[in-house]
Amino acid sequence: MSLRDFQKRIEEIYFEKDQARGVEGTYMWFAEEVGELTRALRRNEDQANMEEEFADVLAWLATLASIHGVDLETAAQKKYGQGCPYCHAVPCAC
């Protein structure tokens, strides 16, 4: 699944509810999920839980992007498609 396909899937599942909640409320859920990921990383939890927490963070990020009309795949390509956004090297030479 591409990043664009993932974002579209999250929109299909949650967009109406998330848009109605608004950016501030949706951002609070995103921040909570980042906190759960932080806790999982600190505790060095099992792989299955790590995957779940990373997926949750990505889903909430996709929702926030969708509310703002941002295609994450396009945004990532524009910023990082040529390598480091500052020196353009891969790996970064800054």
PDB file of N, CA, C and O in Angstrom:
ATOM      1  N   MET A   1       0.847  -1.166   0.000  1.00  0.00           N
ATOM      2  CA  MET A   1       0.000   0.000   0.000  1.00  0.00           C
ATOM      3  C   MET A   1       0.903   1.242   0.000  1.00  0.00           C
ATOM      4  O   MET A   1       1.794   1.366   0.840  1.00  0.00           O
ATOM      5  N   SER A   2       0.672   2.139  -0.925  1.00  0.00           N
ATOM      6  CA  SER A   2       1.434   3.386  -0.963  1.00  0.00           C
ATOM      7  C   SER A   2       0.949   4.311   0.142  1.00  0.00           C
ATOM      8  O   SER A   2      -0.102   4.087   0.743  1.00  0.00           O
ATOM      9  N   LEU A   3       1.722   5.343   0.397  1.00  0.00           N
ATOM     10  CA  LEU A   3       1.317   6.325   1.395  1.00  0.00           C
ATOM     11  C   LEU A   3       0.011   6.995   0.970  1.00  0.00           C
ATOM     12  O   LEU A   3      -0.857   7.242   1.807  1.00  0.00           O
ATOM     13  N   ARG A   4      -0.131   7.287  -0.306  1.00  0.00           N
ATOM     14  CA  ARG A   4      -1.370   7.896  -0.815  1.00  0.00           C
ATOM     15  C   ARG A   4      -2.552   6.955  -0.606  1.00  0.00           C
ATOM     16  O   ARG A   4      -3.620   7.386  -0.170  1.00  0.00           O
ATOM     17  N   ASP A   5      -2.365   5.670  -0.915  1.00  0.00           N
ATOM     18  CA  ASP A   5      -3.441   4.691  -0.715  1.00  0.00           C
ATOM     19  C   ASP A   5      -3.819   4.595   0.762  1.00  0.00           C
ATOM     20  O   ASP A   5      -4.997   4.493   1.105  1.00  0.00           O
ATOM     21  N   PHE A   6      -2.811   4.627   1.631  1.00  0.00           N
ATOM     22  CA  PHE A   6      -3.075   4.576   3.066  1.00  0.00           C
ATOM     23  C   PHE A   6      -3.892   5.790   3.506  1.00  0.00           C
ATOM     24  O   PHE A   6      -4.870   5.653   4.241  1.00  0.00           O
ATOM     25  N   GLN A   7      -3.491   6.968   3.058  1.00  0.00           N
ATOM     26  CA  GLN A   7      -4.213   8.178   3.437  1.00  0.00           C
ATOM     27  C   GLN A   7      -5.651   8.120   2.945  1.00  0.00           C
ATOM     28  O   GLN A   7      -6.568   8.506   3.670  1.00  0.00           O
ATOM     29  N   LYS A   8      -5.861   7.646   1.730  1.00  0.00           N
ATOM     30  CA  LYS A   8      -7.225   7.524   1.206  1.00  0.00           C
ATOM     31  C   LYS A   8      -8.037   6.527   2.018  1.00  0.00           C
ATOM     32  O   LYS A   8      -9.219   6.752   2.274  1.00  0.00           O
ATOM     33  N   ARG A   9      -7.416   5.433   2.423  1.00  0.00           N
ATOM     34  CA  ARG A   9      -8.119   4.424   3.226  1.00  0.00           C
ATOM     35  C   ARG A   9      -8.543   5.002   4.575  1.00  0.00           C
ATOM     36  O   ARG A   9      -9.666   4.778   5.027  1.00  0.00           O
ATOM     37  N   ILE A  10      -7.643   5.746   5.213  1.00  0.00           N
ATOM     38  CA  ILE A  10      -7.974   6.382   6.489  1.00  0.00           C
ATOM     39  C   ILE A  10      -9.110   7.381   6.292  1.00  0.00           C
ATOM     40  O   ILE A  10      -9.989   7.489   7.147  1.00  0.00           O
ATOM     41  N   GLU A  11      -9.104   8.112   5.179  1.00  0.00           N
ATOM     42  CA  GLU A  11     -10.209   9.030   4.877  1.00  0.00           C
ATOM     43  C   GLU A  11     -11.524   8.262   4.755  1.00  0.00           C
ATOM     44  O   GLU A  11     -12.548   8.692   5.286  1.00  0.00           O
ATOM     45  N   GLU A  12     -11.495   7.134   4.060  1.00  0.00           N
ATOM     46  CA  GLU A  12     -12.718   6.336   3.894  1.00  0.00           C
ATOM     47  C   GLU A  12     -13.276   5.897   5.238  1.00  0.00           C
ATOM     48  O   GLU A  12     -14.490   5.890   5.442  1.00  0.00           O
ATOM     49  N   ILE A  13     -12.400   5.536   6.140  1.00  0.00           N
ATOM     50  CA  ILE A  13     -12.827   5.000   7.434  1.00  0.00           C
ATOM     51  C   ILE A  13     -13.247   6.110   8.397  1.00  0.00           C
ATOM     52  O   ILE A  13     -14.275   5.991   9.063  1.00  0.00           O
ATOM     53  N   TYR A  14     -12.458   7.196   8.479  1.00  0.00           N
ATOM     54  CA  TYR A  14     -12.612   8.145   9.584  1.00  0.00           C
ATOM     55  C   TYR A  14     -12.859   9.604   9.216  1.00  0.00           C
ATOM     56  O   TYR A  14     -13.150  10.399  10.109  1.00  0.00           O
ATOM     57  N   PHE A  15     -12.759   9.999   7.936  1.00  0.00           N
ATOM     58  CA  PHE A  15     -12.714  11.420   7.605  1.00  0.00           C
ATOM     59  C   PHE A  15     -13.909  12.220   8.123  1.00  0.00           C
ATOM     60  O   PHE A  15     -13.722  13.289   8.704  1.00  0.00           O
ATOM     61  N   GLU A  16     -15.114  11.732   7.927  1.00  0.00           N
ATOM     62  CA  GLU A  16     -16.294  12.500   8.355  1.00  0.00           C
ATOM     63  C   GLU A  16     -16.251  12.791   9.854  1.00  0.00           C
ATOM     64  O   GLU A  16     -16.495  13.919  10.283  1.00  0.00           O
ATOM     65  N   LYS A  17     -15.943  11.776  10.636  1.00  0.00           N
ATOM     66  CA  LYS A  17     -15.887  11.934  12.091  1.00  0.00           C
ATOM     67  C   LYS A  17     -14.748  12.873  12.491  1.00  0.00           C
ATOM     68  O   LYS A  17     -14.922  13.736  13.352  1.00  0.00           O
ATOM     69  N   ASP A  18     -13.583  12.701  11.863  1.00  0.00           N
ATOM     70  CA  ASP A  18     -12.431  13.524  12.226  1.00  0.00           C
ATOM     71  C   ASP A  18     -12.624  14.971  11.801  1.00  0.00           C
ATOM     72  O   ASP A  18     -12.260  15.882  12.545  1.00  0.00           O
ATOM     73  N   GLN A  19     -13.179  15.199  10.640  1.00  0.00           N
ATOM     74  CA  GLN A  19     -13.421  16.561  10.179  1.00  0.00           C
ATOM     75  C   GLN A  19     -14.444  17.260  11.092  1.00  0.00           C
ATOM     76  O   GLN A  19     -14.288  18.438  11.416  1.00  0.00           O
ATOM     77  N   ALA A  20     -15.477  16.534  11.500  1.00  0.00           N
ATOM     78  CA  ALA A  20     -16.477  17.103  12.403  1.00  0.00           C
ATOM     79  C   ALA A  20     -15.860  17.442  13.765  1.00  0.00           C
ATOM     80  O   ALA A  20     -16.251  18.423  14.396  1.00  0.00           O
ATOM     81  N   ARG A  21     -14.904  16.636  14.213  1.00  0.00           N
ATOM     82  CA  ARG A  21     -14.225  16.887  15.489  1.00  0.00           C
ATOM     83  C   ARG A  21     -13.372  18.146  15.384  1.00  0.00           C
ATOM     84  O   ARG A  21     -13.200  18.866  16.367  1.00  0.00           O
ATOM     85  N   GLY A  22     -12.843  18.408  14.205  1.00  0.00           N
ATOM     86  CA  GLY A  22     -12.011  19.590  13.976  1.00  0.00           C
ATOM     87  C   GLY A  22     -10.537  19.320  14.188  1.00  0.00           C
ATOM     88  O   GLY A  22     -10.137  18.278  14.707  1.00  0.00           O
ATOM     89  N   VAL A  23      -9.747  20.286  13.773  1.00  0.00           N
ATOM     90  CA  VAL A  23      -8.292  20.146  13.846  1.00  0.00           C
ATOM     91  C   VAL A  23      -7.812  20.030  15.286  1.00  0.00           C
ATOM     92  O   VAL A  23      -6.994  19.164  15.596  1.00  0.00           O
ATOM     93  N   GLU A  24      -8.308  20.889  16.169  1.00  0.00           N
ATOM     94  CA  GLU A  24      -7.815  20.873  17.546  1.00  0.00           C
ATOM     95  C   GLU A  24      -8.086  19.543  18.234  1.00  0.00           C
ATOM     96  O   GLU A  24      -7.189  18.974  18.856  1.00  0.00           O
ATOM     97  N   GLY A  25      -9.309  19.043  18.128  1.00  0.00           N
ATOM     98  CA  GLY A  25      -9.645  17.761  18.744  1.00  0.00           C
ATOM     99  C   GLY A  25      -8.893  16.607  18.120  1.00  0.00           C
ATOM    100  O   GLY A  25      -8.439  15.699  18.816  1.00  0.00           O
ATOM    101  N   THR A  26      -8.764  16.645  16.812  1.00  0.00           N
ATOM    102  CA  THR A  26      -8.041  15.580  16.108  1.00  0.00           C
ATOM    103  C   THR A  26      -6.561  15.623  16.463  1.00  0.00           C
ATOM    104  O   THR A  26      -5.930  14.580  16.636  1.00  0.00           O
ATOM    105  N   TYR A  27      -6.010  16.822  16.572  1.00  0.00           N
ATOM    106  CA  TYR A  27      -4.608  16.948  16.964  1.00  0.00           C
ATOM    107  C   TYR A  27      -4.380  16.381  18.363  1.00  0.00           C
ATOM    108  O   TYR A  27      -3.334  15.784  18.618  1.00  0.00           O
ATOM    109  N   MET A  28      -5.327  16.555  19.262  1.00  0.00           N
ATOM    110  CA  MET A  28      -5.182  16.000  20.613  1.00  0.00           C
ATOM    111  C   MET A  28      -5.091  14.479  20.571  1.00  0.00           C
ATOM    112  O   MET A  28      -4.304  13.884  21.308  1.00  0.00           O
ATOM    113  N   TRP A  29      -5.894  13.844  19.711  1.00  0.00           N
ATOM    114  CA  TRP A  29      -5.809  12.392  19.554  1.00  0.00           C
ATOM    115  C   TRP A  29      -4.454  12.001  18.973  1.00  0.00           C
ATOM    116  O   TRP A  29      -3.851  11.019  19.405  1.00  0.00           O
ATOM    117  N   PHE A  30      -3.974  12.768  17.992  1.00  0.00           N
ATOM    118  CA  PHE A  30      -2.657  12.517  17.407  1.00  0.00           C
ATOM    119  C   PHE A  30      -1.579  12.586  18.490  1.00  0.00           C
ATOM    120  O   PHE A  30      -0.728  11.703  18.587  1.00  0.00           O
ATOM    121  N   ALA A  31      -1.624  13.640  19.299  1.00  0.00           N
ATOM    122  CA  ALA A  31      -0.628  13.812  20.360  1.00  0.00           C
ATOM    123  C   ALA A  31      -0.680  12.656  21.357  1.00  0.00           C
ATOM    124  O   ALA A  31       0.357  12.193  21.833  1.00  0.00           O
ATOM    125  N   GLU A  32      -1.880  12.196  21.667  1.00  0.00           N
ATOM    126  CA  GLU A  32      -2.006  11.049  22.578  1.00  0.00           C
ATOM    127  C   GLU A  32      -1.346   9.810  21.987  1.00  0.00           C
ATOM    128  O   GLU A  32      -0.674   9.058  22.693  1.00  0.00           O
ATOM    129  N   GLU A  33      -1.542   9.604  20.694  1.00  0.00           N
ATOM    130  CA  GLU A  33      -0.924   8.438  20.046  1.00  0.00           C
ATOM    131  C   GLU A  33       0.594   8.563  19.999  1.00  0.00           C
ATOM    132  O   GLU A  33       1.296   7.561  20.136  1.00  0.00           O
ATOM    133  N   VAL A  34       1.112   9.774  19.809  1.00  0.00           N
ATOM    134  CA  VAL A  34       2.561   9.976  19.852  1.00  0.00           C
ATOM    135  C   VAL A  34       3.065   9.630  21.249  1.00  0.00           C
ATOM    136  O   VAL A  34       4.134   9.036  21.397  1.00  0.00           O
ATOM    137  N   GLY A  35       2.302   9.999  22.269  1.00  0.00           N
ATOM    138  CA  GLY A  35       2.664   9.644  23.635  1.00  0.00           C
ATOM    139  C   GLY A  35       2.697   8.134  23.844  1.00  0.00           C
ATOM    140  O   GLY A  35       3.594   7.621  24.513  1.00  0.00           O
ATOM    141  N   GLU A  36       1.735   7.423  23.281  1.00  0.00           N
ATOM    142  CA  GLU A  36       1.719   5.963  23.398  1.00  0.00           C
ATOM    143  C   GLU A  36       2.917   5.355  22.675  1.00  0.00           C
ATOM    144  O   GLU A  36       3.502   4.383  23.155  1.00  0.00           O
ATOM    145  N   LEU A  37       3.279   5.910  21.543  1.00  0.00           N
ATOM    146  CA  LEU A  37       4.465   5.430  20.821  1.00  0.00           C
ATOM    147  C   LEU A  37       5.723   5.698  21.644  1.00  0.00           C
ATOM    148  O   LEU A  37       6.614   4.852  21.722  1.00  0.00           O
ATOM    149  N   THR A  38       5.788   6.867  22.249  1.00  0.00           N
ATOM    150  CA  THR A  38       6.939   7.206  23.097  1.00  0.00           C
ATOM    151  C   THR A  38       7.085   6.203  24.229  1.00  0.00           C
ATOM    152  O   THR A  38       8.184   5.733  24.522  1.00  0.00           O
ATOM    153  N   ARG A  39       5.967   5.882  24.859  1.00  0.00           N
ATOM    154  CA  ARG A  39       5.990   4.917  25.959  1.00  0.00           C
ATOM    155  C   ARG A  39       6.450   3.541  25.465  1.00  0.00           C
ATOM    156  O   ARG A  39       7.245   2.876  26.130  1.00  0.00           O
ATOM    157  N   ALA A  40       5.957   3.120  24.314  1.00  0.00           N
ATOM    158  CA  ALA A  40       6.348   1.816  23.759  1.00  0.00           C
ATOM    159  C   ALA A  40       7.835   1.782  23.438  1.00  0.00           C
ATOM    160  O   ALA A  40       8.499   0.771  23.669  1.00  0.00           O
ATOM    161  N   LEU A  41       8.361   2.881  22.907  1.00  0.00           N
ATOM    162  CA  LEU A  41       9.795   2.948  22.590  1.00  0.00           C
ATOM    163  C   LEU A  41      10.638   2.922  23.859  1.00  0.00           C
ATOM    164  O   LEU A  41      11.655   2.232  23.921  1.00  0.00           O
ATOM    165  N   ARG A  42      10.216   3.670  24.863  1.00  0.00           N
ATOM    166  CA  ARG A  42      10.967   3.702  26.126  1.00  0.00           C
ATOM    167  C   ARG A  42      10.986   2.346  26.812  1.00  0.00           C
ATOM    168  O   ARG A  42      11.985   1.959  27.420  1.00  0.00           O
ATOM    169  N   ARG A  43       9.881   1.633  26.710  1.00  0.00           N
ATOM    170  CA  ARG A  43       9.777   0.329  27.359  1.00  0.00           C
ATOM    171  C   ARG A  43      10.302  -0.796  26.484  1.00  0.00           C
ATOM    172  O   ARG A  43      10.337  -1.953  26.901  1.00  0.00           O
ATOM    173  N   ASN A  44      10.712  -0.449  25.266  1.00  0.00           N
ATOM    174  CA  ASN A  44      11.210  -1.439  24.310  1.00  0.00           C
ATOM    175  C   ASN A  44      10.219  -2.599  24.188  1.00  0.00           C
ATOM    176  O   ASN A  44      10.581  -3.769  24.317  1.00  0.00           O
ATOM    177  N   GLU A  45       8.958  -2.237  23.934  1.00  0.00           N
ATOM    178  CA  GLU A  45       7.897  -3.235  23.872  1.00  0.00           C
ATOM    179  C   GLU A  45       8.064  -4.154  22.672  1.00  0.00           C
ATOM    180  O   GLU A  45       8.894  -3.901  21.799  1.00  0.00           O
ATOM    181  N   ASP A  46       7.275  -5.219  22.633  1.00  0.00           N
ATOM    182  CA  ASP A  46       7.388  -6.219  21.586  1.00  0.00           C
ATOM    183  C   ASP A  46       7.068  -5.628  20.209  1.00  0.00           C
ATOM    184  O   ASP A  46       6.410  -4.593  20.100  1.00  0.00           O
ATOM    185  N   GLN A  47       7.538  -6.293  19.185  1.00  0.00           N
ATOM    186  CA  GLN A  47       7.422  -5.814  17.802  1.00  0.00           C
ATOM    187  C   GLN A  47       5.973  -5.559  17.393  1.00  0.00           C
ATOM    188  O   GLN A  47       5.688  -4.562  16.730  1.00  0.00           O
ATOM    189  N   ALA A  48       5.071  -6.432  17.771  1.00  0.00           N
ATOM    190  CA  ALA A  48       3.667  -6.268  17.387  1.00  0.00           C
ATOM    191  C   ALA A  48       3.089  -4.974  17.952  1.00  0.00           C
ATOM    192  O   ALA A  48       2.374  -4.259  17.250  1.00  0.00           O
ATOM    193  N   ASN A  49       3.389  -4.669  19.203  1.00  0.00           N
ATOM    194  CA  ASN A  49       2.886  -3.434  19.800  1.00  0.00           C
ATOM    195  C   ASN A  49       3.537  -2.211  19.158  1.00  0.00           C
ATOM    196  O   ASN A  49       2.872  -1.201  18.924  1.00  0.00           O
ATOM    197  N   MET A  50       4.842  -2.302  18.872  1.00  0.00           N
ATOM    198  CA  MET A  50       5.526  -1.189  18.201  1.00  0.00           C
ATOM    199  C   MET A  50       4.867  -0.904  16.851  1.00  0.00           C
ATOM    200  O   MET A  50       4.612   0.253  16.515  1.00  0.00           O
ATOM    201  N   GLU A  51       4.594  -1.944  16.088  1.00  0.00           N
ATOM    202  CA  GLU A  51       3.963  -1.767  14.779  1.00  0.00           C
ATOM    203  C   GLU A  51       2.600  -1.099  14.919  1.00  0.00           C
ATOM    204  O   GLU A  51       2.251  -0.220  14.130  1.00  0.00           O
ATOM    205  N   GLU A  52       1.840  -1.512  15.913  1.00  0.00           N
ATOM    206  CA  GLU A  52       0.515  -0.932  16.147  1.00  0.00           C
ATOM    207  C   GLU A  52       0.615   0.549  16.480  1.00  0.00           C
ATOM    208  O   GLU A  52      -0.152   1.357  15.957  1.00  0.00           O
ATOM    209  N   GLU A  53       1.557   0.908  17.346  1.00  0.00           N
ATOM    210  CA  GLU A  53       1.696   2.313  17.746  1.00  0.00           C
ATOM    211  C   GLU A  53       2.185   3.178  16.582  1.00  0.00           C
ATOM    212  O   GLU A  53       1.696   4.293  16.401  1.00  0.00           O
ATOM    213  N   PHE A  54       3.140   2.682  15.793  1.00  0.00           N
ATOM    214  CA  PHE A  54       3.586   3.433  14.616  1.00  0.00           C
ATOM    215  C   PHE A  54       2.433   3.617  13.633  1.00  0.00           C
ATOM    216  O   PHE A  54       2.268   4.700  13.071  1.00  0.00           O
ATOM    217  N   ALA A  55       1.640   2.577  13.420  1.00  0.00           N
ATOM    218  CA  ALA A  55       0.504   2.670  12.498  1.00  0.00           C
ATOM    219  C   ALA A  55      -0.530   3.674  12.996  1.00  0.00           C
ATOM    220  O   ALA A  55      -1.098   4.423  12.202  1.00  0.00           O
ATOM    221  N   ASP A  56      -0.778   3.696  14.307  1.00  0.00           N
ATOM    222  CA  ASP A  56      -1.733   4.650  14.864  1.00  0.00           C
ATOM    223  C   ASP A  56      -1.266   6.085  14.657  1.00  0.00           C
ATOM    224  O   ASP A  56      -2.058   6.947  14.278  1.00  0.00           O
ATOM    225  N   VAL A  57       0.012   6.345  14.903  1.00  0.00           N
ATOM    226  CA  VAL A  57       0.551   7.693  14.700  1.00  0.00           C
ATOM    227  C   VAL A  57       0.423   8.093  13.237  1.00  0.00           C
ATOM    228  O   VAL A  57       0.030   9.219  12.931  1.00  0.00           O
ATOM    229  N   LEU A  58       0.752   7.180  12.335  1.00  0.00           N
ATOM    230  CA  LEU A  58       0.648   7.473  10.909  1.00  0.00           C
ATOM    231  C   LEU A  58      -0.800   7.739  10.506  1.00  0.00           C
ATOM    232  O   LEU A  58      -1.059   8.625   9.691  1.00  0.00           O
ATOM    233  N   ALA A  59      -1.741   6.991  11.061  1.00  0.00           N
ATOM    234  CA  ALA A  59      -3.156   7.178  10.734  1.00  0.00           C
ATOM    235  C   ALA A  59      -3.646   8.552  11.181  1.00  0.00           C
ATOM    236  O   ALA A  59      -4.334   9.238  10.425  1.00  0.00           O
ATOM    237  N   TRP A  60      -3.300   8.958  12.391  1.00  0.00           N
ATOM    238  CA  TRP A  60      -3.731  10.276  12.871  1.00  0.00           C
ATOM    239  C   TRP A  60      -3.040  11.393  12.106  1.00  0.00           C
ATOM    240  O   TRP A  60      -3.650  12.434  11.862  1.00  0.00           O
ATOM    241  N   LEU A  61      -1.782  11.206  11.721  1.00  0.00           N
ATOM    242  CA  LEU A  61      -1.089  12.192  10.896  1.00  0.00           C
ATOM    243  C   LEU A  61      -1.770  12.312   9.538  1.00  0.00           C
ATOM    244  O   LEU A  61      -1.943  13.417   9.023  1.00  0.00           O
ATOM    245  N   ALA A  62      -2.154  11.180   8.961  1.00  0.00           N
ATOM    246  CA  ALA A  62      -2.854  11.183   7.677  1.00  0.00           C
ATOM    247  C   ALA A  62      -4.182  11.925   7.795  1.00  0.00           C
ATOM    248  O   ALA A  62      -4.555  12.675   6.892  1.00  0.00           O
ATOM    249  N   THR A  63      -4.891  11.724   8.890  1.00  0.00           N
ATOM    250  CA  THR A  63      -6.158  12.408   9.104  1.00  0.00           C
ATOM    251  C   THR A  63      -5.962  13.919   9.178  1.00  0.00           C
ATOM    252  O   THR A  63      -6.706  14.676   8.554  1.00  0.00           O
ATOM    253  N   LEU A  64      -4.966  14.355   9.935  1.00  0.00           N
ATOM    254  CA  LEU A  64      -4.695  15.791  10.022  1.00  0.00           C
ATOM    255  C   LEU A  64      -4.339  16.372   8.660  1.00  0.00           C
ATOM    256  O   LEU A  64      -4.790  17.462   8.307  1.00  0.00           O
ATOM    257  N   ALA A  65      -3.533  15.646   7.898  1.00  0.00           N
ATOM    258  CA  ALA A  65      -3.169  16.100   6.554  1.00  0.00           C
ATOM    259  C   ALA A  65      -4.415  16.204   5.677  1.00  0.00           C
ATOM    260  O   ALA A  65      -4.582  17.179   4.944  1.00  0.00           O
ATOM    261  N   SER A  66      -5.275  15.214   5.751  1.00  0.00           N
ATOM    262  CA  SER A  66      -6.493  15.220   4.932  1.00  0.00           C
ATOM    263  C   SER A  66      -7.406  16.384   5.279  1.00  0.00           C
ATOM    264  O   SER A  66      -7.965  17.022   4.387  1.00  0.00           O
ATOM    265  N   ILE A  67      -7.562  16.665   6.558  1.00  0.00           N
ATOM    266  CA  ILE A  67      -8.391  17.788   6.972  1.00  0.00           C
ATOM    267  C   ILE A  67      -7.872  19.090   6.351  1.00  0.00           C
ATOM    268  O   ILE A  67      -8.650  19.987   6.028  1.00  0.00           O
ATOM    269  N   HIS A  68      -6.562  19.176   6.193  1.00  0.00           N
ATOM    270  CA  HIS A  68      -5.950  20.380   5.621  1.00  0.00           C
ATOM    271  C   HIS A  68      -5.739  20.290   4.108  1.00  0.00           C
ATOM    272  O   HIS A  68      -5.158  21.196   3.510  1.00  0.00           O
ATOM    273  N   GLY A  69      -6.206  19.204   3.488  1.00  0.00           N
ATOM    274  CA  GLY A  69      -6.064  19.069   2.046  1.00  0.00           C
ATOM    275  C   GLY A  69      -4.645  18.791   1.586  1.00  0.00           C
ATOM    276  O   GLY A  69      -4.286  19.109   0.451  1.00  0.00           O
ATOM    277  N   VAL A  70      -3.836  18.204   2.451  1.00  0.00           N
ATOM    278  CA  VAL A  70      -2.447  17.892   2.124  1.00  0.00           C
ATOM    279  C   VAL A  70      -2.334  16.416   1.759  1.00  0.00           C
ATOM    280  O   VAL A  70      -2.730  15.544   2.533  1.00  0.00           O
ATOM    281  N   ASP A  71      -1.795  16.147   0.583  1.00  0.00           N
ATOM    282  CA  ASP A  71      -1.479  14.779   0.165  1.00  0.00           C
ATOM    283  C   ASP A  71      -0.090  14.463   0.711  1.00  0.00           C
ATOM    284  O   ASP A  71       0.901  15.034   0.258  1.00  0.00           O
ATOM    285  N   LEU A  72      -0.016  13.559   1.679  1.00  0.00           N
ATOM    286  CA  LEU A  72       1.262  13.263   2.330  1.00  0.00           C
ATOM    287  C   LEU A  72       2.319  12.754   1.358  1.00  0.00           C
ATOM    288  O   LEU A  72       3.493  13.102   1.481  1.00  0.00           O
ATOM    289  N   GLU A  73       1.915  11.940   0.402  1.00  0.00           N
ATOM    290  CA  GLU A  73       2.889  11.391  -0.548  1.00  0.00           C
ATOM    291  C   GLU A  73       3.507  12.514  -1.377  1.00  0.00           C
ATOM    292  O   GLU A  73       4.722  12.543  -1.573  1.00  0.00           O
ATOM    293  N   THR A  74       2.686  13.429  -1.861  1.00  0.00           N
ATOM    294  CA  THR A  74       3.184  14.562  -2.641  1.00  0.00           C
ATOM    295  C   THR A  74       4.083  15.450  -1.780  1.00  0.00           C
ATOM    296  O   THR A  74       5.156  15.866  -2.217  1.00  0.00           O
ATOM    297  N   ALA A  75       3.641  15.737  -0.557  1.00  0.00           N
ATOM    298  CA  ALA A  75       4.424  16.585   0.335  1.00  0.00           C
ATOM    299  C   ALA A  75       5.787  15.965   0.637  1.00  0.00           C
ATOM    300  O   ALA A  75       6.806  16.656   0.625  1.00  0.00           O
ATOM    301  N   ALA A  76       5.799  14.664   0.905  1.00  0.00           N
ATOM    302  CA  ALA A  76       7.062  13.983   1.199  1.00  0.00           C
ATOM    303  C   ALA A  76       7.978  13.978  -0.017  1.00  0.00           C
ATOM    304  O   ALA A  76       9.185  14.182   0.111  1.00  0.00           O
ATOM    305  N   GLN A  77       7.410  13.745  -1.195  1.00  0.00           N
ATOM    306  CA  GLN A  77       8.197  13.744  -2.420  1.00  0.00           C
ATOM    307  C   GLN A  77       8.809  15.120  -2.679  1.00  0.00           C
ATOM    308  O   GLN A  77       9.983  15.230  -3.029  1.00  0.00           O
ATOM    309  N   LYS A  78       8.003  16.166  -2.503  1.00  0.00           N
ATOM    310  CA  LYS A  78       8.510  17.528  -2.718  1.00  0.00           C
ATOM    311  C   LYS A  78       9.661  17.859  -1.772  1.00  0.00           C
ATOM    312  O   LYS A  78      10.655  18.460  -2.181  1.00  0.00           O
ATOM    313  N   LYS A  79       9.523  17.467  -0.516  1.00  0.00           N
ATOM    314  CA  LYS A  79      10.532  17.857   0.467  1.00  0.00           C
ATOM    315  C   LYS A  79      11.753  16.949   0.463  1.00  0.00           C
ATOM    316  O   LYS A  79      12.877  17.432   0.599  1.00  0.00           O
ATOM    317  N   TYR A  80      11.552  15.632   0.309  1.00  0.00           N
ATOM    318  CA  TYR A  80      12.650  14.691   0.481  1.00  0.00           C
ATOM    319  C   TYR A  80      12.990  13.885  -0.772  1.00  0.00           C
ATOM    320  O   TYR A  80      13.890  13.045  -0.739  1.00  0.00           O
ATOM    321  N   GLY A  81      12.289  14.128  -1.862  1.00  0.00           N
ATOM    322  CA  GLY A  81      12.494  13.343  -3.081  1.00  0.00           C
ATOM    323  C   GLY A  81      13.874  13.462  -3.690  1.00  0.00           C
ATOM    324  O   GLY A  81      14.331  12.548  -4.376  1.00  0.00           O
ATOM    325  N   GLN A  82      14.547  14.584  -3.446  1.00  0.00           N
ATOM    326  CA  GLN A  82      15.890  14.790  -3.989  1.00  0.00           C
ATOM    327  C   GLN A  82      16.976  14.558  -2.943  1.00  0.00           C
ATOM    328  O   GLN A  82      18.139  14.901  -3.156  1.00  0.00           O
ATOM    329  N   GLY A  83      16.587  13.973  -1.813  1.00  0.00           N
ATOM    330  CA  GLY A  83      17.542  13.744  -0.730  1.00  0.00           C
ATOM    331  C   GLY A  83      17.330  14.747   0.381  1.00  0.00           C
ATOM    332  O   GLY A  83      16.217  15.229   0.585  1.00  0.00           O
ATOM    333  N   CYS A  84      18.386  15.061   1.094  1.00  0.00           N
ATOM    334  CA  CYS A  84      18.311  16.045   2.174  1.00  0.00           C
ATOM    335  C   CYS A  84      17.797  17.360   1.596  1.00  0.00           C
ATOM    336  O   CYS A  84      18.307  17.825   0.577  1.00  0.00           O
ATOM    337  N   PRO A  85      16.791  17.965   2.233  1.00  0.00           N
ATOM    338  CA  PRO A  85      16.248  19.211   1.692  1.00  0.00           C
ATOM    339  C   PRO A  85      17.231  20.385   1.709  1.00  0.00           C
ATOM    340  O   PRO A  85      16.964  21.412   1.086  1.00  0.00           O
ATOM    341  N   TYR A  86      18.345  20.257   2.398  1.00  0.00           N
ATOM    342  CA  TYR A  86      19.317  21.348   2.486  1.00  0.00           C
ATOM    343  C   TYR A  86      20.523  21.113   1.576  1.00  0.00           C
ATOM    344  O   TYR A  86      20.884  21.987   0.788  1.00  0.00           O
ATOM    345  N   CYS A  87      21.145  19.940   1.680  1.00  0.00           N
ATOM    346  CA  CYS A  87      22.348  19.681   0.870  1.00  0.00           C
ATOM    347  C   CYS A  87      22.050  18.795  -0.335  1.00  0.00           C
ATOM    348  O   CYS A  87      22.907  18.638  -1.205  1.00  0.00           O
ATOM    349  N   HIS A  88      20.849  18.212  -0.405  1.00  0.00           N
ATOM    350  CA  HIS A  88      20.403  17.331  -1.480  1.00  0.00           C
ATOM    351  C   HIS A  88      21.192  16.039  -1.610  1.00  0.00           C
ATOM    352  O   HIS A  88      21.052  15.326  -2.604  1.00  0.00           O
ATOM    353  N   ALA A  89      22.012  15.731  -0.626  1.00  0.00           N
ATOM    354  CA  ALA A  89      22.792  14.502  -0.660  1.00  0.00           C
ATOM    355  C   ALA A  89      22.027  13.356  -0.014  1.00  0.00           C
ATOM    356  O   ALA A  89      21.168  13.556   0.845  1.00  0.00           O
ATOM    357  N   VAL A  90      22.368  12.147  -0.456  1.00  0.00           N
ATOM    358  CA  VAL A  90      21.840  10.916   0.137  1.00  0.00           C
ATOM    359  C   VAL A  90      23.043   9.985   0.354  1.00  0.00           C
ATOM    360  O   VAL A  90      23.619   9.507  -0.624  1.00  0.00           O
ATOM    361  N   PRO A  91      23.431   9.718   1.590  1.00  0.00           N
ATOM    362  CA  PRO A  91      22.893  10.263   2.834  1.00  0.00           C
ATOM    363  C   PRO A  91      23.271  11.741   3.005  1.00  0.00           C
ATOM    364  O   PRO A  91      24.136  12.270   2.307  1.00  0.00           O
ATOM    365  N   CYS A  92      22.608  12.365   3.934  1.00  0.00           N
ATOM    366  CA  CYS A  92      22.833  13.790   4.221  1.00  0.00           C
ATOM    367  C   CYS A  92      24.303  14.056   4.519  1.00  0.00           C
ATOM    368  O   CYS A  92      24.950  13.310   5.254  1.00  0.00           O
ATOM    369  N   ALA A  93      24.812  15.127   3.937  1.00  0.00           N
ATOM    370  CA  ALA A  93      26.211  15.521   4.163  1.00  0.00           C
ATOM    371  C   ALA A  93      26.309  16.818   4.979  1.00  0.00           C
ATOM    372  O   ALA A  93      27.399  17.363   5.150  1.00  0.00           O
ATOM    373  N   CYS A  94      25.197  17.297   5.469  1.00  0.00           N
ATOM    374  CA  CYS A  94      25.199  18.548   6.256  1.00  0.00           C
ATOM    375  C   CYS A  94      26.024  18.394   7.531  1.00  0.00           C
ATOM    376  O   CYS A  94      26.138  19.339   8.312  1.00  0.00           O
TER     377      CYS A  94
END
